[in-house]
Amino acid sequence: MENNITKPKLTPIILWIMIIGSGLVVANNYYNQPLLSLISKEFKVPESKVSTIAMLTQIGYAFGLLFIIPLGDLLKRKKLILIDFIFIILSLLGMYFSPSLIWLFPLSFLIGFTSVVPQIFVPMASELADPAKKSQAIGMVMSGLLVGILLSRVLSGFIGEYLGWRAVYLIGSVIMFILWVLIYIFLPEIQPNYKGSYSGLMKSITQLIKNEPVLRLAAFRGATGFAAFSAFWTTLVFHLEQAPFHTGSGIAGTFGLIGAVGALAAALVGKVNKYLSLKRIIFYSIIIMLFAWGFFYQFGFTYWGLIIGVILIDLGLQSMHVCNQTQIFALNPTATNRLNTVYMTSYFIGGSLGTYIAANAWGKFQWNGVIAVGVVFTILCFVSHVIFTKNQK
């Protein structure tokens, strides 16, 4: 049984808390990527082994999306967010105090599992926004999220290089505490949409998957697109350590600033949607991602080739991502958290798969192996979109 309750309006201060909060929380999942080489050197293990840290973080995020995010339809959301933040802070502090490599694996999983708050903010923004501004609100929150992903690499890369990788997690825990206080003060409480048990809530997710082909397609596009994206970002630091670059984690993190250009440009998707259908925007977004991999292949041993490729891959992925979520939230406004659970769980399972395969491809075939992984996933994304939207306008 669904429950319709009057909700607060999406004021600028609420929207900006969601935008900034999404970026800061999701950053926890990506601090590790520029730090992998530093961690491998400290514990004297191969790079392919420490890449498991990035994979487990993404798997943890997928599990958090599956088991925590549906609670946004069942429980009061502000209370849920504040409780979740306590576990985020404890997980980050655990990384800082970790005595050995073996501890980093479960703690990385826990960081991913708990850092799912942005995926409560996104459907909140969709619910609270005026109907004509839903795409714009989603785009702004998602831009905050993707900028957080990208800038987290800048922050962790530089801090790791000068203060050590552990300092990144200590600083991250302080940031989370400050954000917890701001959310406690400013974020309004939002009543749940669903009346029933947790088991009933989880069963309803299965029904959504079964009954909504638009949701299934969006989930597959998101999974394959993010798999390609993760393949690039996980291995970039290894690529930059080799000839002709011979650089460290600081430079790898700086590429996050470059990718932010594409992420911010994707915030304009809501305006573009006035002139092009979501189907067409997604089509062009995937084409942009394919062009990015072309640049990585042809010019990936030059800085300018990597720069253009980073801008394109971030622009393409973020634009498709916003369109995917706009489509799925329109399916059932009272089930936005559950719809987002299906989509984002698939998204990060794809990301963890891309990370795992790319790490192994790097070990055997270096940069060309990574490019092959990225191209295959992007082509799967493109083919699924073309085939299953044939009859859509």
N, C-alpha and C positions, 0 to 999 in steps of 0.2 A: 504494500500500500504506500502510495506516495503522499507527501505532505507539502502543500503549497503555503508558504509563509512569506509575509512581506519582508523584503531584504533591504539592507542599506543601499544607498546609491554609491556608484563608483566615483568618489571625489578625487581630486588630484592628489591629495596626500595619501589616500589609500592606494591609489594606482602606483605612486612612486615608491611606497614601501614594498609593494609587490615586485616592481621592477628591480630595485636595488637588492631586496632580499633574495630574489631568485638568483641574481648574479653571484652574490656572496655565498649562498649555501651551495649552489651547484659547483662552485670553485673547489670545494673540498674534494670532489671526485677526480679532479684533474691536476692537483698539485704534484702528484707523483710522476707525471709523464716526463717533464724535463729533469727530474731527480733520479731517474732509473740508473743512469751511468754512475752517479755519485754513490748510490746505495750498493751497486754491484762492486764498486771499488772498496767501500768500507768493509763489506762482508766477504770480499774475494770470491765472488761467484760469477758465472757467465751472465751476459746481458739477457739472454733468452730466459734464464731462470727468474730474474727480477721482473721481467715483463709480466709474470704471473700476478704481480701486485696490481698492475693496471687492469688486467682481466678480471680479477676477483672483485675489484671495486665496482666495475660495471655489472658483474653478475649480482653483487649485493644490491646495487641500485635497482636492477630488474626485480629482485625479490621484494625489495621495499615497495616498489610500485604495485606489485601484485597483492601484498598483504596489508600495507599501511594506507595507500591512497584510497581504496574503497571506503575506508572509515570516514572519509570526508563527506560521504552521503549519509552516514549513520550517526556520527557524533558531532558535537559542537566543534567547529573547525579551529577557532583560536586556541581553545584548550588543547586540542590534538597537536597543533603546531608547537605550542610552548612545551609540552611534555616531550615531544620528539627532539626539541633543541637540547634538552638535558643530555640525551644519549649521543647526540652529535658531538657535544663538547667533550664528553668522556672518551669517545672514540679517538678524537684528535689528540687528546692528552696521552692516551695509550700509545699512539704512534711516537710521540715525543720521548716517552720514557722506555720504549721498547729495548730490551737488553740483547735481543738476537734477531736474526732474519726470520726465524720461524714464527715469531710473534707478529710480524708485519702482515702475514697472509690473512689470518682471521680478523685483525684490526682493519685492514683495507676493506674486507668484505663488510664489516660493521659501519665503516664510514659511508660506503655506498648505500647500505641498507637504510641508514637513518637520514641521509641527505636528500630526501625526496620532497621536501617542503615546496620547492618551486612547482611541482606538479599538483599541488593543492592550490597554489596561487593562480595558475593558468585558468582552470575552470572557474575559479572564483571571479576572475576578471571577466570571463565570458558571461557569467550569470548576472553580474552586477551592472554591466555596461548596457547602454541603450542599444536596442536592436541594430540600428544603423551604424553603430560604432564597435560592434563585436570584433570584427576582423582587425580593426585598428588597435583595440585594447589587447587582444591576444598577441598581435605583432609586437607591441611595445614590451609586454612582459617577456615574450620569447626572445626579443632582442637583448633585454637585460640578462636573460639566462645565457644566451650564446656569448655575449660579451664577457660574462663571468667565466665561462669555460675558457675563452681565449686569453683574457687578462690574467687568469689564474696561472697560466704557464709563464707569463712575464714575471709575475710576482715570485712564484716559486723558483724560476730559473735564476733570477738575480740573488734572491735571499740564499738559495742553496749554494751558489757559487762563492758568496762572501761570508755567510754565517753558518753554513752547513745545512744539510737537508732536514735535520730535526727541528731547527728554528722555524721552518715553514709551518709545521704543525702546531707549535706553541703559539705563534702569531695568529694562525687560523682559529684556534680555540678562543683567543681574546676577542677577535672579530665576531665570533658567534655569540659570545656573551653580550657584547654591546648591541647586536641585532636583536637578541632575545628581549632586552630591556625596551627597545624601540617598538617592537611588536606588541609587547605587553601594554605599553602606553597608548599606542595609536590605532592598532588594528581593531575593527569592530568584531563582535561575535556574530557568527552566522549560524542560524539554526539548520539542523540536518533536513535533507529532502526525503529521506527514506525512513519508514517505520517498519521495523521487523528485526529479525535476528541477524547476527553476523553470517551464519551459515546460509540463510536465505539471501543475504546480500551477495555472497560469493557465487551462489547458484545463478543469480540473475546475470552475473557477468558471462557465464556460459551461454545463457540465452541470447545475450547481446551479440556474442560472437557468431552464434548459429543463425540469427535472424537478420544481421546487418552486413550485406556484402560490401557496402561502402567502407565500413569499419575494417573489414578483413583486408581490403585492398590498401587502405591507408596504412595499416599496420605493416604490411609487407613492404610497401614503398619506404616507410620510415626505417624499417630494420635494415634493408639493403643499402639505403643511402647513408645511414649512420655507420654501417660496417665499413664502407669505403672511407668515410671521413676518419674513423678511428684508426684504420690501417695506416693512413698517412701520419697522423699526429703521434701515434705511439712510436713510430720508427724514425721520425724526423731527427730526434736528438742523436741517434746512432749514425744517421746519414751525414749530419753536420760535423761529427767528430772525425770523419775520414777526409781524404783528399777530394777536392782541392780546398776544403773549408778549414779543417783542423780547428774548430771552435768548440766551446763548452755549452753547459746548460743555460747560461745567460743569453746567448744568441738564439738558442732554440726557443726560449721563452719569449724573446722579442717578436718572433713571428706571430705571437698572439695578438700583438698590437695591429699588425698588418691585417690579420683575419678579421679584426673588429670592424674594419672598413666595410667588408662584405656583410657582416652581421647587421650593422646599422642601416645599410642600404635596404636590407630585406624588411625593415620596419615599414617601408612604403608599400608593401604588398596590399594593404587595405585600400590604398588609393588606386593602385593599378587594377584592383578588382572591379572598379567602376567601369573599366573599359574592356577588360578581358575576363573570361570565365575562369574559375578556379582550375578547371581541367587544362586550359591552355597555359596558365601560369605554371602549373606543375610540369607540363611538357617542356616548356622553355627552361625551367629550373634544372631539370635532369640533363638537358643538353649542355647547360653551363657547367655542370659537374663533369661531364665527359670532356669538355674543352679543358678543364683544369687538369685532368689526368694526361691529356695530350701535352700540356706545358711541362708537367712533371717528367714525362718521358723524354721529350725533345730537349728541354732546357733545364732539367733538374740538377745539373752540376754547375749552375750559375745562380747567383743571388736573385737576379731580376726574374729568372724563370720561376724560381720558387715563390717569389713575392706575388707575381701575377696569378700563379696557380692557387696560392692560399686565398687570395681575394675571391677568385672564382668559385672555389669549392665551398667556402663559407657562405657566399651569396646564394649559390644554388641550393645548398642543403637547408639553410634557414628559410628561404622563400617557399620551398616545398613543404617544410615542416609547419609553417604558419597555415598554409592552405589545407594540409591534412587535418590539422586540429580544428580549423573553421568548419570543415565538412563534417567531422564526427560530432562536434558539439551541437550542430544543428539537428542531429538525428533524434535526440531526446534531452531537452533542457533540464529534466529532473534527474538525469543519470550521468551528469557530466564527469564526475570523479570516476565512475565505473568505466565509462567510455575511454577516459584518459588512461585508466589502468591498463586496459587491453592494448591501447596504442603504444604507450610509453614502455610497457613491459617488453613488447615486441621490439621496440626501438633499441633498448639497451641490451637485449639478448643479441640483436644484430651487432651492436657495438662491441660486445665482449667477443663474439665470434670473429669479427674483423680484426680485433686486437690479437687474438690467439693465432689466427692463420697468418697475419702479417709478420708477427714476431718469428714464426717458424720459417716463413718465406725469406725474411731477412737473413736468418742464420744460414740458409742454403744458397740463396740466389742474390742476396744484397738488394740494392735499390730496384733493379728490374723485377725481382720477385714481388716486392711491395706494389709496384705499379700494376703488375698482372692481377694481383688480388683486388686492388681498387677498381680497375677497369671491369673485371668480371661482376663484382657486386653492383656497380653502376649500370651496367648493361641489363642485369636482372631487374633492376628497378625500372628502367626504361621500357623493357619488353612487357612487363606486367601492366604498366600504366597504359600502353598503347592497346594491348589486347583486351583488357577488362573495362576500358572506358570507350570502346568503339561506338556504342549506341548512346552515349551521353552527349549532351550539348556542351 
